[in-house]
Amino acid sequence: MSVIFRAMKSGAAIAVAAALMLGVPSLSYADNGTVRFKVAKAGFIFGVGGGSGTLTFKGKTYRLRVGGVSAGTIGVASADFVGTASNLRTAADIAGSYAAIGAGIAVAGGVKAGTLQNSNGVVLQLRGTQVGFEASFNLSGITISLE
């Protein structure tokens, strides 16, 4: 009986291994790029901002358009950001609306840092400096498009 049990166990292991190899689609390879952009924002109660920048990905540079709207804004400011874009399969994956991941935004002495993600799974890790006065200059809620 133990011989039959061992044979069934070995057969089951081979069947599971074959099913995993055949049934799991291959994961597409994702790569990283670097981003750089400048945004300006102005508002009283509601703020509107926008800017432009670049994505460098697989040796090519792509122009970006950045926009966003926020509530609770008072003032005028501009900021320069640099960072990485991860989980890119193509340059077009960077396009979309981004929201902050967790509480990753910090403000200290004009320096900003944050982590944002879009629906394509692209994660931006950004850092930069702000010039001007604004009571609510944040990273949570930007839209990026390729030009």
N, C-alpha and C positions, 0 to 999 in steps of 0.2 A: 504494500500500500504506500510506503514511503517513496518508492521509485515512481509511482504514478503521480504522487503529490509533487515531487521535485520536477518531473517532466511538465506538469501543468503550470508550475510556478515559472519555469524557464520559458515556456511558450507564451505565457502572459507577459513576461518582461520583454520578450522580442516583439510581441504585438504592440505593446505600448510604445516602445522605441520607434517602430516603423510608423505608427500613427503620428507621433510627434514630428518625425522628419518629413512626412508627406503632408500632414494637415496644418502645419504652422506656416503662414506666409512669411517670406523673408522680410526682415526689417529693413526699411529704406535707410540709407546712410544720411545722417544729418551733419552739417558742418557749421563752423562759426565764421562770423564776419566782424568787421569793426564799423561803428557808426560815429558820426560827428554831425551835430546840428546846432543851429542858433535859433532861438525862439524869442518873440517879443509878445508881451501881453499887457492889456490895459482894460480897466473896467471900474465901474461903481455898481455894486450889488452883483451884477452879472459881468463876467469877464470874457473877452474873446482874445485868442492868441493864435499865432501862426509863425511859420518860419520855413527854413529850408536846410538841407544838409546832404550828406553823402553816406552811402553804404559801400564798403569795400569788401568784396566777396569773390573768392577764387580768382584773384588777380585783376578783377574788373572793378571800376568805380561806377556806381549808380546814383543819380540825383534823386533826392527825396523831397517831398512836400510834407510839412508837419502842421497840424491844426488842432484846435481844442476849444472847448467852452467850459466855464466853471461858474459856480455860484459862490457868493460871499467874498468877492474880490473887490479890493479898493486899492487903486494906485496904478503905476506904470513901471514895468520892469522888463529886462531882457536877460537871457541866460544862454550860456554856451555849454553844451553837453558833449562828452565823449564816452565811449564804452564799447561793449561787445553785444552782438546779436547771436544767440545760440539757437540750435535746432533748425537751421535753415537747410532746406533741400534745394531750393532755387531762390534767386534774389526776390522773386515775386512774393515769397512767403512773408516778407517783412511788412507788406501792406495789410492794413486793418486797424481796428480800434484796440487800444491798449488800456488795461486796468492795472492798478497796483497789486502786487502779490503781498498779502499780509500787511504788516506795518513796516515796510522796508524803506520809508521815506524819512530822511532826517534833515533838519535845518539847523545850521550852526555857523554864524559869522559869514553869511553869504555863500556858503558851500552847500550844494545839494547832492543827494545820492538816492538812488531808488532802483527797484527791480519791477519791471512791468512785463505783462504777457498778453499776447493776442490770441484769437481763436485758432490760428494755425499752429499754436504751440511755440511760437518764437518768443524767446525770453530776452529782454533788453536789460542789461545791467549798466546803469548810467551814473556818471558823476559830473559835476560841473559847478560853475560859479554864476551868481546872480548879481546884476548891477541895476540899481534903481530902487524905488520903494514900492512894495506891494504887500498887503497884509495877508494874502493867500495865494502865493505862487506855488502851485503843486504840480506833480508829474502824473497824477492819477486821472486819466481821461484824455489821452491824446490819440489822434488819428494820423497814421502815416500812409502815404501813397507814393508810388514810383512815378517820376515825371517822364 
